[in-house]
């Protein structure tokens, strides 16, 4: 638990409820559901919630569950938003790097 203002209780509650719902989904859909639960937290008021959501999203990507194209676009928008928390920038940049599909290998020369 993180110390937070009473006004932030609703934000934490909705994130926790979304995560609880995500964890009850079918195993194959779970990573997508967890990402969907965490993405809104990247713009939440409590800084610890934003930071830990970014950490968890990066961990999912490192485990082979990177953001999809729509989620990548949302993360890119956050990176370019001057109102976004600067502390998230390195994590979001890494998340986008992990989300980028590897370049196709060059054709073999004969």
N, C-alpha and C positions, 0 to 999 in steps of 0.2 A: 504494500500500500504506500501511496505517496501522500504527503500532506497537500491538502487542497482547500480552496475556499468552498463554502457551502454552495455558492452559486455555480460551482463546477460539478456538483454532485450529479446533475442530470446528464452531463456529457459523459462522465465515467459510467454511469448506469447504462446509458444507451450503448456505449461501446462494449461493455461487459455482456449485456443481453445479446448483442449482435454476435459476439464471439461464442457465447454459449449455444446460440442457435447454429452457428457455423460448425461447431464441434459435434453437433447431432446429425449433420448431413451425412450422406453416403460417403464412404472413404474416398472414392475416386473424385468426388466433387468438393471435398473438404478444403483443399488448398485454395481453390477459387473462392469459396465461401469465406474463408479466413481473410483473404486479401480484401474482399468486399467489405468485411466488417472493420478492417484496420484502415483502409484508405480515408474514410471521413475523419479519422482521428488525426491525420496529418495536418488538418487545419483547425483543430480544436484549440480552445483557449489555454488549457493547462499545458505548459511546456513539457513536463515529464511525460504526459500522455503522447504528445506529438513525437517526442524523441524515441520512446519505447515502441511506438507503432512503426516508426521508420526502421528501428533495429529488427523488429519481428518480420517486417516485409523483406528486408535484406536477407535475413536468415532463410525465409521461404525460398527466395530466389537462389540462394547458394545451395539449397537442397534440391534444386531442379524444378522449382515452381515459380518462374519469373512472372512479372506482370504481363498481361495480354496487351494488345495494341491500344485498346481504349484506356486501360490503366496507365500505360506508358505516356500517352498524350496528357492525361491528367497530372502525372508526376512532372512532365516537362513544363506544363503550365505553372505548377507550383514553383519550380526552379526559377522561372522568369518573373514571378510575382514579387515586386519590391516589398510587399507587406508580409511575405513568408518569412518564417524564422530562419535567420542565417545559419544557425547551428545545424539545421537539417540538410543544408546544401551538400556537404560531403557524402552523407548517407544516401541522399536521393540520387546524386551523381553516380555513386557506386551501384545503386539499384538499377538505374537505367543501363549502365554498362553490362550488368548481369542479364538484363532483359533483352539486350540486342542479340539477335541470332548471329552465330558465327558466319563469317564470310564463306561463300561457296569456294571450294578448292579450285584452283586454276586447272584447266584441262591439261592432261598429260601431253607432252610434246613427243612426236614420233620422229 
